């Protein structure tokens, strides 16, 4: 296996592991992490717009859903890259990348059924799928597909 192929496979595997680890966090830990990030973002926004009133709970919710989207957008890009290097071309690459992302999103939600305070949500699979589609689209747009 050449160096480029190894790096691309490693990137996919590490990204899948990262998603798994984040999903394995109990709800209090996961929510605490995103809430701390949300507070920092709100603090920054208030420096620019001091009179802006931002609801932390609602903002944190949107931040968590946005994280789903971007995590799977990156996964879509990574899958397109690894499938290209192993020789999957054209529409087959798009369909296979999307299917892999959807299957992983579903398995990730099922995994959360076994994590304290977490649950499976169809809405999250839809958000993940939309993120993957954007990542696949960006990958296709940035590189002419054979």
C-alpha positions in Angstrom: 0.0 0.0 0.0 1.4 3.4 -0.9 1.9 6.2 1.5 -1.0 8.3 0.2 -3.5 5.4 0.4 -2.4 4.7 3.9 -2.8 8.3 5.0 -6.3 8.5 3.4 -7.4 5.2 5.1 -6.0 6.4 8.4 -7.9 9.7 8.1 -11.2 7.9 7.6 -10.6 5.5 10.4 -9.5 8.2 12.8 -12.6 10.3 11.9 -14.9 7.3 12.5 -13.3 6.7 15.8 -13.6 10.4 16.8 -17.4 10.3 16.0 -17.7 7.1 18.0 -15.9 8.5 21.0 -18.0 11.7 21.0 -21.1 9.7 20.8 -20.0 7.5 23.7 -19.9 10.4 26.1 -22.8 10.4 28.6 -25.2 13.2 28.0 -24.0 15.3 30.9 -20.4 15.3 29.7 -21.3 15.8 26.0 -23.8 18.6 26.8 -21.2 20.2 29.2 -18.6 20.3 26.5 -20.9 21.8 23.9 -22.3 24.2 26.5 -18.9 25.5 27.3 -18.2 26.1 23.6 -21.5 27.8 23.2 -20.8 30.1 26.2 -17.5 31.1 24.6 -19.2 31.8 21.2 -21.9 33.8 22.9 -19.3 35.8 24.9 -17.5 36.6 21.6 -20.8 37.7 19.9 -21.7 39.9 22.8 -18.4 41.8 22.5 -19.5 42.7 18.9 -23.2 43.0 19.6 -23.5 43.9 23.3 -27.3 44.4 23.3 -27.9 41.0 21.7 -29.8 38.6 23.9 -28.9 35.0 23.1 -30.6 32.0 24.7 -27.9 29.6 25.8 -30.0 26.5 25.7 -31.3 27.2 22.2 -27.9 28.2 20.9 -26.3 25.1 22.4 -29.0 22.9 20.7 -28.2 24.5 17.3 -24.5 24.2 17.9 -24.9 20.4 18.6 -26.9 19.9 15.4 -24.4 21.9 13.4 -21.6 19.7 14.8 -23.5 16.7 13.5 -23.7 18.3 10.1 -20.0 19.2 9.9 -18.8 15.9 11.3 -20.5 14.1 8.5 -19.6 16.7 5.9 -16.0 15.9 6.6 -16.7 12.1 6.6 -18.3 12.5 3.2 -15.2 14.3 1.9 -12.9 11.7 3.4 -14.9 8.8 2.0 -14.8 10.3 -1.5 -11.1 10.6 -1.3 -10.5 7.1 -0.1 -12.9 5.6 -2.6 -11.2 7.5 -5.4 -7.7 6.2 -4.5 -9.0 2.6 -4.4 -10.4 3.0 -7.9 -14.1 3.6 -7.4 -15.2 6.2 -10.0 -18.0 8.4 -11.0 -21.5 7.8 -9.7 -20.6 4.6 -8.0 -18.2 6.6 -5.7 -21.0 9.1 -4.9 -23.5 6.4 -4.1 -21.1 4.2 -2.1 -19.7 7.2 -0.1 -23.3 8.3 0.8 -24.3 4.8 1.7 -21.3 4.3 4.0 -22.0 7.7 5.7 -25.7 6.9 6.2 -25.0 3.4 7.5 -22.5 4.9 10.0 -24.9 7.6 11.0 -27.6 5.0 11.7 -25.1 2.8 13.6 -24.0 5.8 15.6 -27.5 6.6 16.7 -28.1 3.0 17.6 -24.8 3.1 19.6 -26.2 6.1 21.6 -29.1 3.9 22.8 -26.5 2.3 25.1 -25.0 5.5 26.4 -26.2 7.1 29.6 -28.8 9.8 29.0 -28.5 9.6 25.2 -30.9 8.2 22.6 -31.3 7.6 18.9 -32.9 10.3 16.8 -34.0 10.0 13.2 -33.5 13.8 12.9 -29.8 13.4 13.6 -29.4 10.7 10.9 -31.1 13.2 8.5 -28.8 16.0 9.6 -25.8 13.6 9.2 -26.9 12.6 5.8 -27.3 16.2 4.7 -23.8 16.9 5.9 -22.4 13.9 4.1 -24.2 15.0 0.9 -22.6 18.5 1.1 -19.2 17.0 1.7 -19.6 14.6 -1.2 -20.8 17.6 -3.4 -17.9 19.7 -2.3 -15.5 16.9 -3.0 -17.0 16.4 -6.5 -17.0 20.1 -7.2 -13.4 20.6 -6.1 -12.1 17.8 -8.2 -13.3 16.8 -11.7 -14.7 13.3 -11.5 -13.7 10.9 -14.2 
